[in-house]
Amino acid sequence: MATICELNNTPEIDYPLFWSYRVIGSGDIRDKIEKVVASKEHKINFSKFSSGGKYISFEVSVFVKNENERVEIFNALKSIAKFVL
């Protein structure tokens, strides 16, 4: 569960937990996502196509043990996708 710490406005996250990322990309982005999270417990669910059909988005839920792992996965996804939210 994540809450905002009142002192410094950073999220206070209780690890371990499943963390969700929204990944937006094109082409074989699902295969690339799978390679990034293959060694972790995860779920990848189709979300939608962009209105023009150029991009596709997925909801990616990954079991993370700590902040470093969460950020590491975010950065790895960011390196293969157009956007990661």
C-alpha positions, 0 to 999 in steps of 0.5 A: 500500500502506498501513501504520501509522506506528509514531511517530504511528499514522497510515497511511503510504500510497504514492500514487497508488493505488486506494482503496476506500470502502464507501458505504451509502445508499438510493434513487438512491445509485448515481447519486449516487456516480457523479456524485462519482467521474465524473471519476476512474478508478473502479469501483462494485460492488454489495455488498448490501442491508440485512436490512430492504431499506431500505439498499444498499451499494456498494464504490467503488474510486477511483484517487487521486493524494494524501491531499488527493484521497482525503479530498476524495472521502471527504467528497463521498461522506459528503455524499450517503450514510448512511455511508462506511467 
